[in-house]
Amino acid sequence: MRHLIYAAGIAGAALLPATAAKAQDASWGCQVLLCAASQNPSWHGVEYCVPPMIKLIAAMSKPGFSWPICNEAKAGAPGREEYADCPEGTKIGYSQYGRDGNRSAPDRCVKTLNTCQTHPGLNGPAHQAGVILNRRARDGENSCIKEISSQRPRRADPWYFDIPNDQGVKQRHWFNLNL
């Protein structure tokens, strides 16, 4: 909330240097930024924020839409990351390749497992050391390396603004545009 107040102060100070700043007096871009940065409650629970955010959502569906920017806050346009990070021990994967040979969205989490066991008929130092044989090399079967994939989690709040704090360090504020 401190960052939201800081951004509001920047926007208000730039617009009304001689009077007290009010959020409703900010430009539409600053209103969107302030509302998107609201965390507890989100913009949905802030009465003032509903009209500018509904205006934004409606404008996004029109041809030639351009994000309203709050130049005073130096945040620029928002970014979007539909998918959350994969759990520890997994990596990002892709479900398929498109017709043009390009990868689809990075919508999978993949874990690589070695399913090979030591060969029961093998005797000698390799077996005693617990050496795992690759079946492909041993008898022409598929590799022992298996990939298990699962659906990558989607973010509840896929949009974000990187807003500089009072020390100039950008901090990410996530939000959604669901009605």
Secondary structure, DSSP 8 states (H G I E B T S, - for coil): -HHHHHHHHHHHHHH-TTS---GGGS-HHHHHHHHHH-BTTBGGG-GGGHHHHHHHHHHHTSTT------GGGT--S-EE--B----TT-EEE-S-B-TTS-B----EEEEEEE-----TT--SHHHHTT----HHHHHS---SEEEEEEE--B-SS-EEEEEE-TTS-EEEEEE----
